[in-house]
Amino acid sequence: MSKNQETAVQVLELVGGKENVTNIFHCATRLRFNLKDNGLANLEEIGKVKGVMGTHVASGEIQVIIGPAVDDVYNEIIKVAGLERTNRIDEDLDGSDKERDLSPKGIFNSVINAFSACMNPLVPVFVLLGMLNVIAAIIGPNFLNLVSEESNLYTNFYWAGQAIIYFLPVLIAVTASKHFKANMYISLVLSFILLYPNLVALMGEGIEYTVYGIPAAAVTYSASVIPIMMIVVCQSYVEKIINKFIPNALKVILVPLLTVLVMLPIALCALGPLGTYVGNIIADGIIWLRDVAGPLETMLVAAFIPFMSAFGIGRPVFFISLTTLLTTGSEFAYMPIAMVINNWLIMGVAAGFTLKSKAAEDKQLGLTCLAASFLGGVSEPTLFGIFLPNKKLYLPVMIGGALSGLYLGIMNVGLYQFGATNFLNVMGFVGGSSSNFIHGCIASAIAFLVTFGLIMFMYKGKEEA
């Protein structure tokens, strides 16, 4: 049995077996379990399994930190449990589900989990978008000026990226339909309606349009995220209600038709405009915070970003800020720190720990974590294997983060591209002007060098941890 198989078998057993699993997926470093009964998961023993770097619970989700091998372990769990590789595993019907938590905290956690479940599968698409935009920005007139904006070479890359942004509601329709168990094809049809060129033209010109006599707000939905999510949520309930009353022989004809007929006014006259306004309020709130607090906001966020990443606190802020980045083309309050500065702080920790450690196994751990961050863009091995267990490392990281964040705020540096998370993450600063890229690189250097230098000066080795 391979080491990944051993890890998979033990983890699956310690979370309560496949019968306790309702949903399993993974991100870049963590297995993420939704369980029927979290009390059956033995987190302490899971943390001792070979190949596991730690565990974490966020918003009711059991997270098992594996590192770069997470995809291999995930595949082994799917094989061992005899499950299909899917984002969601159907729950059995034995009535063992817990009642929904309708407290404010429970509702908030449900919203964040749903938002994450819809956005997480699209991360590779966002990376692709970022890289296409980076290439266009570098060769275009705003950076190296190798080609003009009218050049076909420039538009090849730029239009490809803009197509992803424009049709974002279609991508969200797919992931949201899977999460909320709605008919994916009906969800896609609803997203197509939102983006239908004639409707977009009417909305853009502010011409009055009604659905069954109900006026529809003059809203355009390209590049939007929240409206289609809200629409798919409602669609899932409408489908269930209609399915109860339609005979099986007629379902294939009437369920799709009636669902779309019911959803048309709900989507175009209610949830679509409401979702747009909610998204605008959130985006305006982030911009307002940045405008009011200025460098103080970026300084504080950067000082605490490793802790926010480790404990999942920053996840809702991240996805909201990502929405702002995708819809406005730039983000200044959180994304530059979460996407770039955080990893340079982590690299500073790994490099300093490697040089200051006395034991050979600690040096090997440090080098492994440094390679994972520098080449793979994976910060969890350093966060959970080095940073959190060594309290003497906290102050150097917080000072390095605060100074780099302060510089970001003073120089008004924004992130323009969602791209690589390794050492190439500084390419996210390409956009707006060449000075934005230069100052972003300087802030990244501050994060690394200050953290590394302070660790070399203050940290005496593992015995102080």
PEGILIN-V316521 format. One record per residue. N is the residue number from 1. RES is the residue in one letter. SS is DSSP state (2 for helix, 1 for strand, 0 for the rest). PHI is phi in degrees with one decimal (none if undefined). OMEGA is omega as a letter, one per 30 degrees, with the letter a starting at -180 (none if undefined). Layout:
# PEGILIN-V316521
n = [N & N]
res = [RES & RES]
ss = [SS & SS]
phi = [PHI & PHI]
omega = [OMEGA & OMEGA]
This chain:
# PEGILIN-V316521
n = [1 & 2 & 3 & 4 & 5 & 6 & 7 & 8 & 9 & 10 & 11 & 12 & 13 & 14 & 15 & 16 & 17 & 18 & 19 & 20 & 21 & 22 & 23 & 24 & 25 & 26 & 27 & 28 & 29 & 30 & 31 & 32 & 33 & 34 & 35 & 36 & 37 & 38 & 39 & 40 & 41 & 42 & 43 & 44 & 45 & 46 & 47 & 48 & 49 & 50 & 51 & 52 & 53 & 54 & 55 & 56 & 57 & 58 & 59 & 60 & 61 & 62 & 63 & 64 & 65 & 66 & 67 & 68 & 69 & 70 & 71 & 72 & 73 & 74 & 75 & 76 & 77 & 78 & 79 & 80 & 81 & 82 & 83 & 84 & 85 & 86 & 87 & 88 & 89 & 90 & 91 & 92 & 93 & 94 & 95 & 96 & 97 & 98 & 99 & 100 & 101 & 102 & 103 & 104 & 105 & 106 & 107 & 108 & 109 & 110 & 111 & 112 & 113 & 114 & 115 & 116 & 117 & 118 & 119 & 120 & 121 & 122 & 123 & 124 & 125 & 126 & 127 & 128 & 129 & 130 & 131 & 132 & 133 & 134 & 135 & 136 & 137 & 138 & 139 & 140 & 141 & 142 & 143 & 144 & 145 & 146 & 147 & 148 & 149 & 150 & 151 & 152 & 153 & 154 & 155 & 156 & 157 & 158 & 159 & 160 & 161 & 162 & 163 & 164 & 165 & 166 & 167 & 168 & 169 & 170 & 171 & 172 & 173 & 174 & 175 & 176 & 177 & 178 & 179 & 180 & 181 & 182 & 183 & 184 & 185 & 186 & 187 & 188 & 189 & 190 & 191 & 192 & 193 & 194 & 195 & 196 & 197 & 198 & 199 & 200 & 201 & 202 & 203 & 204 & 205 & 206 & 207 & 208 & 209 & 210 & 211 & 212 & 213 & 214 & 215 & 216 & 217 & 218 & 219 & 220 & 221 & 222 & 223 & 224 & 225 & 226 & 227 & 228 & 229 & 230 & 231 & 232 & 233 & 234 & 235 & 236 & 237 & 238 & 239 & 240 & 241 & 242 & 243 & 244 & 245 & 246 & 247 & 248 & 249 & 250 & 251 & 252 & 253 & 254 & 255 & 256 & 257 & 258 & 259 & 260 & 261 & 262 & 263 & 264 & 265 & 266 & 267 & 268 & 269 & 270 & 271 & 272 & 273 & 274 & 275 & 276 & 277 & 278 & 279 & 280 & 281 & 282 & 283 & 284 & 285 & 286 & 287 & 288 & 289 & 290 & 291 & 292 & 293 & 294 & 295 & 296 & 297 & 298 & 299 & 300 & 301 & 302 & 303 & 304 & 305 & 306 & 307 & 308 & 309 & 310 & 311 & 312 & 313 & 314 & 315 & 316 & 317 & 318 & 319 & 320 & 321 & 322 & 323 & 324 & 325 & 326 & 327 & 328 & 329 & 330 & 331 & 332 & 333 & 334 & 335 & 336 & 337 & 338 & 339 & 340 & 341 & 342 & 343 & 344 & 345 & 346 & 347 & 348 & 349 & 350 & 351 & 352 & 353 & 354 & 355 & 356 & 357 & 358 & 359 & 360 & 361 & 362 & 363 & 364 & 365 & 366 & 367 & 368 & 369 & 370 & 371 & 372 & 373 & 374 & 375 & 376 & 377 & 378 & 379 & 380 & 381 & 382 & 383 & 384 & 385 & 386 & 387 & 388 & 389 & 390 & 391 & 392 & 393 & 394 & 395 & 396 & 397 & 398 & 399 & 400 & 401 & 402 & 403 & 404 & 405 & 406 & 407 & 408 & 409 & 410 & 411 & 412 & 413 & 414 & 415 & 416 & 417 & 418 & 419 & 420 & 421 & 422 & 423 & 424 & 425 & 426 & 427 & 428 & 429 & 430 & 431 & 432 & 433 & 434 & 435 & 436 & 437 & 438 & 439 & 440 & 441 & 442 & 443 & 444 & 445 & 446 & 447 & 448 & 449 & 450 & 451 & 452 & 453 & 454 & 455 & 456 & 457 & 458 & 459 & 460 & 461 & 462 & 463 & 464 & 465]
res = [M & S & K & N & Q & E & T & A & V & Q & V & L & E & L & V & G & G & K & E & N & V & T & N & I & F & H & C & A & T & R & L & R & F & N & L & K & D & N & G & L & A & N & L & E & E & I & G & K & V & K & G & V & M & G & T & H & V & A & S & G & E & I & Q & V & I & I & G & P & A & V & D & D & V & Y & N & E & I & I & K & V & A & G & L & E & R & T & N & R & I & D & E & D & L & D & G & S & D & K & E & R & D & L & S & P & K & G & I & F & N & S & V & I & N & A & F & S & A & C & M & N & P & L & V & P & V & F & V & L & L & G & M & L & N & V & I & A & A & I & I & G & P & N & F & L & N & L & V & S & E & E & S & N & L & Y & T & N & F & Y & W & A & G & Q & A & I & I & Y & F & L & P & V & L & I & A & V & T & A & S & K & H & F & K & A & N & M & Y & I & S & L & V & L & S & F & I & L & L & Y & P & N & L & V & A & L & M & G & E & G & I & E & Y & T & V & Y & G & I & P & A & A & A & V & T & Y & S & A & S & V & I & P & I & M & M & I & V & V & C & Q & S & Y & V & E & K & I & I & N & K & F & I & P & N & A & L & K & V & I & L & V & P & L & L & T & V & L & V & M & L & P & I & A & L & C & A & L & G & P & L & G & T & Y & V & G & N & I & I & A & D & G & I & I & W & L & R & D & V & A & G & P & L & E & T & M & L & V & A & A & F & I & P & F & M & S & A & F & G & I & G & R & P & V & F & F & I & S & L & T & T & L & L & T & T & G & S & E & F & A & Y & M & P & I & A & M & V & I & N & N & W & L & I & M & G & V & A & A & G & F & T & L & K & S & K & A & A & E & D & K & Q & L & G & L & T & C & L & A & A & S & F & L & G & G & V & S & E & P & T & L & F & G & I & F & L & P & N & K & K & L & Y & L & P & V & M & I & G & G & A & L & S & G & L & Y & L & G & I & M & N & V & G & L & Y & Q & F & G & A & T & N & F & L & N & V & M & G & F & V & G & G & S & S & S & N & F & I & H & G & C & I & A & S & A & I & A & F & L & V & T & F & G & L & I & M & F & M & Y & K & G & K & E & E & A]
ss = [0 & 0 & 2 & 2 & 2 & 2 & 2 & 2 & 2 & 2 & 2 & 2 & 2 & 2 & 0 & 0 & 0 & 2 & 2 & 2 & 1 & 1 & 1 & 1 & 1 & 1 & 0 & 0 & 0 & 1 & 1 & 1 & 1 & 1 & 1 & 0 & 0 & 2 & 2 & 2 & 0 & 0 & 2 & 2 & 2 & 2 & 0 & 0 & 0 & 0 & 0 & 0 & 0 & 1 & 1 & 1 & 1 & 1 & 0 & 0 & 1 & 1 & 1 & 1 & 1 & 0 & 0 & 0 & 0 & 2 & 2 & 2 & 2 & 2 & 2 & 2 & 2 & 2 & 2 & 2 & 2 & 0 & 0 & 0 & 0 & 0 & 0 & 0 & 0 & 0 & 0 & 0 & 0 & 0 & 0 & 0 & 0 & 0 & 0 & 0 & 0 & 0 & 0 & 2 & 2 & 2 & 2 & 2 & 2 & 2 & 2 & 2 & 2 & 2 & 2 & 2 & 2 & 2 & 2 & 2 & 0 & 0 & 2 & 2 & 2 & 2 & 2 & 2 & 2 & 2 & 2 & 2 & 2 & 2 & 2 & 2 & 2 & 2 & 2 & 0 & 0 & 0 & 0 & 0 & 0 & 0 & 0 & 0 & 0 & 0 & 0 & 2 & 2 & 2 & 2 & 2 & 2 & 2 & 2 & 2 & 2 & 2 & 2 & 2 & 2 & 2 & 0 & 2 & 2 & 2 & 2 & 2 & 2 & 2 & 2 & 2 & 2 & 2 & 2 & 2 & 0 & 0 & 0 & 2 & 2 & 2 & 2 & 2 & 2 & 2 & 2 & 2 & 2 & 2 & 0 & 0 & 2 & 2 & 2 & 2 & 2 & 2 & 2 & 2 & 2 & 0 & 0 & 0 & 0 & 1 & 1 & 0 & 0 & 1 & 1 & 0 & 0 & 0 & 0 & 0 & 0 & 0 & 0 & 0 & 0 & 2 & 2 & 2 & 2 & 2 & 2 & 2 & 2 & 2 & 2 & 2 & 2 & 2 & 2 & 2 & 2 & 2 & 2 & 2 & 2 & 0 & 0 & 2 & 2 & 2 & 2 & 2 & 2 & 2 & 2 & 2 & 2 & 2 & 2 & 2 & 2 & 2 & 2 & 2 & 2 & 2 & 2 & 2 & 2 & 2 & 2 & 2 & 2 & 2 & 2 & 2 & 2 & 2 & 2 & 2 & 2 & 2 & 2 & 2 & 2 & 2 & 2 & 2 & 2 & 2 & 2 & 2 & 2 & 0 & 2 & 2 & 2 & 2 & 2 & 2 & 2 & 2 & 2 & 2 & 2 & 2 & 2 & 2 & 2 & 2 & 0 & 0 & 0 & 0 & 2 & 2 & 2 & 2 & 2 & 2 & 2 & 2 & 2 & 2 & 2 & 2 & 2 & 2 & 0 & 0 & 1 & 0 & 0 & 0 & 2 & 2 & 2 & 2 & 2 & 2 & 2 & 2 & 2 & 2 & 2 & 2 & 2 & 2 & 2 & 2 & 2 & 2 & 2 & 2 & 2 & 2 & 0 & 0 & 0 & 2 & 2 & 2 & 2 & 2 & 2 & 2 & 2 & 2 & 2 & 2 & 2 & 2 & 2 & 2 & 0 & 0 & 0 & 0 & 0 & 2 & 2 & 2 & 2 & 2 & 2 & 2 & 2 & 0 & 0 & 0 & 2 & 2 & 2 & 2 & 2 & 2 & 2 & 2 & 2 & 2 & 2 & 2 & 2 & 2 & 2 & 2 & 2 & 2 & 2 & 2 & 0 & 0 & 0 & 0 & 1 & 0 & 0 & 0 & 0 & 0 & 0 & 0 & 2 & 2 & 2 & 2 & 2 & 2 & 2 & 0 & 0 & 0 & 0 & 2 & 2 & 2 & 2 & 2 & 2 & 2 & 2 & 2 & 2 & 2 & 2 & 2 & 2 & 2 & 2 & 2 & 2 & 2 & 2 & 2 & 2 & 2 & 2 & 2 & 0 & 0 & 0 & 2 & 2 & 2 & 0]
phi = [none & -71.6 & -65.7 & -68.6 & -65.9 & -60.4 & -60.4 & -62.5 & -61.3 & -68.2 & -63.4 & -60.5 & -65.2 & -79.1 & -90.4 & 107.4 & 83.4 & -63.9 & -66.9 & -93.3 & -95.4 & -102.9 & -156.1 & -139.3 & -147.7 & -150.1 & -105.8 & -71.0 & -137.0 & -124.5 & -80.1 & -121.2 & -110.8 & -105.3 & -111.5 & -66.3 & -136.9 & -64.0 & -67.2 & -81.4 & -84.0 & -94.1 & -64.2 & -63.1 & -72.7 & -60.7 & -64.1 & -90.8 & -66.9 & -63.4 & 100.2 & -102.4 & -94.3 & 158.3 & -132.1 & -154.8 & -117.7 & -135.4 & 54.2 & 81.2 & -97.8 & -86.1 & -112.9 & -111.5 & -84.9 & -107.9 & 101.1 & -60.5 & -86.1 & -60.8 & -64.9 & -65.6 & -66.0 & -58.7 & -62.0 & -66.9 & -62.8 & -60.7 & -68.3 & -62.0 & -82.5 & 68.8 & -106.5 & -79.4 & -76.2 & -149.7 & -72.3 & -139.2 & -104.1 & -60.3 & -78.1 & -75.8 & -109.8 & -89.1 & 74.9 & -86.1 & -63.4 & -78.0 & -66.2 & -66.1 & -84.2 & -97.3 & -71.4 & -53.7 & -66.4 & -64.2 & -64.6 & -60.7 & -63.1 & -64.5 & -64.2 & -65.3 & -62.8 & -65.2 & -61.2 & -64.1 & -63.4 & -80.5 & -93.5 & -53.6 & -64.3 & -93.7 & -55.1 & -58.7 & -67.5 & -66.1 & -64.3 & -58.4 & -56.1 & -62.0 & -67.9 & -62.7 & -67.8 & -62.9 & -61.3 & -62.9 & -67.9 & -67.4 & -82.1 & -80.1 & -68.5 & -84.9 & -131.6 & -84.2 & 57.2 & -77.3 & -137.7 & -87.1 & -66.9 & -84.3 & -65.8 & -62.6 & -62.8 & -64.1 & -68.2 & -52.7 & -78.6 & -65.5 & -66.9 & -60.8 & -66.2 & -65.9 & -63.3 & -62.3 & -64.2 & -61.4 & -93.7 & -55.2 & -57.7 & -67.7 & -63.8 & -64.1 & -59.0 & -66.9 & -68.2 & -67.4 & -64.0 & -67.3 & -69.1 & -95.4 & 58.1 & -101.0 & -67.9 & -60.4 & -71.1 & -69.0 & -60.1 & -63.7 & -59.1 & -63.5 & -69.2 & -64.2 & -61.4 & -61.2 & -106.2 & -59.9 & -52.6 & -63.4 & -67.8 & -60.6 & -64.1 & -61.2 & -63.8 & -64.6 & -88.5 & 72.9 & -75.0 & -64.6 & -140.3 & -125.7 & -122.0 & 54.7 & 85.1 & -90.8 & -66.5 & -101.7 & -66.2 & -77.4 & -126.2 & -103.7 & -110.4 & -61.5 & 68.7 & -87.9 & -122.5 & -66.2 & -55.8 & -68.6 & -61.2 & -63.2 & -65.1 & -66.7 & -57.5 & -63.9 & -57.3 & -61.0 & -74.4 & -60.4 & -59.7 & -61.8 & -65.6 & -64.2 & -60.9 & -67.7 & -108.5 & -97.0 & -60.0 & -56.0 & -65.6 & -107.3 & -61.1 & -62.8 & -94.1 & -85.6 & -62.8 & -61.7 & -63.3 & -65.2 & -61.6 & -66.3 & -61.6 & -71.4 & -76.9 & -54.3 & -67.7 & -63.4 & -73.0 & -85.4 & -108.4 & -127.9 & -68.5 & -59.0 & -61.6 & -62.0 & -61.5 & -64.1 & -65.8 & -61.7 & -60.3 & -65.5 & -64.7 & -62.6 & -62.1 & -64.5 & -64.8 & -65.5 & -63.5 & -62.6 & -60.5 & -65.1 & -68.2 & -77.7 & -85.1 & 59.5 & -59.4 & -63.3 & -65.0 & -67.6 & -65.0 & -68.9 & -62.5 & -66.4 & -67.3 & -111.8 & -60.6 & -62.9 & -69.1 & -62.1 & -69.2 & -64.0 & -102.2 & 73.2 & -66.5 & -84.6 & -60.6 & -62.2 & -64.1 & -60.1 & -70.2 & -66.1 & -66.8 & -62.0 & -60.4 & -61.4 & -61.0 & -71.7 & -89.6 & -106.1 & 93.7 & -161.7 & -150.4 & -116.8 & -88.1 & -135.2 & -60.5 & -59.0 & -79.5 & -69.2 & -88.4 & -123.3 & -59.2 & -55.9 & -71.1 & -72.1 & -64.2 & -64.0 & -64.9 & -63.0 & -63.0 & -63.2 & -66.5 & -65.0 & -61.9 & -61.6 & -74.3 & -89.8 & -71.6 & -98.7 & -79.4 & -61.8 & -67.5 & -70.7 & -64.3 & -65.0 & -60.0 & -61.4 & -64.5 & -62.2 & -66.7 & -63.7 & -64.2 & -62.3 & -78.1 & -70.1 & -95.7 & -96.2 & 68.2 & -107.4 & -96.4 & -58.7 & -56.8 & -71.9 & -57.7 & -94.6 & -91.9 & -124.0 & -67.2 & -61.6 & -71.6 & -116.7 & -63.7 & -68.1 & -88.4 & -63.5 & -62.7 & -57.0 & -67.5 & -65.6 & -68.2 & -59.3 & -66.5 & -61.5 & -67.4 & -67.7 & -65.7 & -61.9 & -64.4 & -56.2 & -68.0 & -63.7 & -88.9 & 53.3 & -89.1 & -119.4 & -96.4 & -111.8 & -133.8 & -93.5 & -136.7 & -62.5 & -106.9 & -88.2 & -63.1 & -81.5 & -62.8 & -63.5 & -65.3 & -64.6 & -83.1 & -72.8 & 147.0 & 76.6 & -156.7 & -66.1 & -65.5 & -62.1 & -66.3 & -62.3 & -68.1 & -64.8 & -65.9 & -63.8 & -62.1 & -64.5 & -64.3 & -60.4 & -57.6 & -70.8 & -68.6 & -66.4 & -61.3 & -60.2 & -63.7 & -67.4 & -65.0 & -61.6 & -86.5 & -102.5 & -88.3 & -104.6 & 122.8 & -64.1 & -66.1 & -84.4 & -65.3]
omega = [a & a & l & l & l & l & a & a & a & a & a & l & a & l & l & l & a & l & a & a & l & a & l & l & a & l & a & a & a & l & a & a & l & a & l & a & a & a & l & a & l & a & a & a & l & l & a & a & l & a & l & a & l & l & l & l & l & l & l & a & l & a & l & a & a & a & a & a & a & a & l & l & l & l & l & l & l & l & a & a & a & a & l & l & a & a & a & l & a & l & l & a & a & l & a & a & l & l & l & l & a & l & l & l & a & l & l & l & l & l & a & l & l & l & l & a & l & a & a & a & a & a & l & l & l & l & l & l & a & a & l & a & l & l & l & a & a & a & a & a & a & a & a & l & l & l & l & l & l & a & l & l & l & a & l & a & a & a & l & l & a & l & l & a & a & a & l & l & l & l & l & l & l & a & a & l & l & a & a & l & l & l & a & a & l & l & l & l & l & l & l & l & a & a & a & a & a & l & l & l & l & a & a & a & l & l & a & l & a & l & a & l & l & a & l & a & l & a & l & a & l & l & a & a & a & a & a & l & a & a & a & l & l & l & a & l & l & l & a & a & a & a & a & a & a & l & a & a & a & a & a & a & a & a & l & a & a & l & a & l & l & a & a & l & l & a & a & a & a & a & l & l & a & l & l & a & l & l & l & l & l & l & l & l & l & l & l & l & l & a & a & a & l & a & l & a & a & l & a & a & a & l & a & a & l & l & l & l & a & a & l & a & a & a & l & l & a & a & l & l & l & l & l & l & a & a & a & l & l & l & a & a & a & a & l & a & a & a & a & a & a & a & l & l & a & l & l & l & a & a & l & l & a & a & a & a & a & a & a & a & l & l & l & l & a & l & l & a & l & l & l & a & a & a & a & a & a & a & a & l & l & a & a & a & a & a & a & l & a & a & l & l & a & a & l & a & a & l & l & l & a & a & l & l & l & l & l & a & a & a & l & a & l & l & a & a & l & a & a & l & l & a & l & a & l & l & l & l & l & a & l & l & l & l & l & l & a & a & l & l & l & l & l & l & l & a & a & a & l & l & l & a & a & l & l & a & a & a & a & l & a & a & l & a & none]
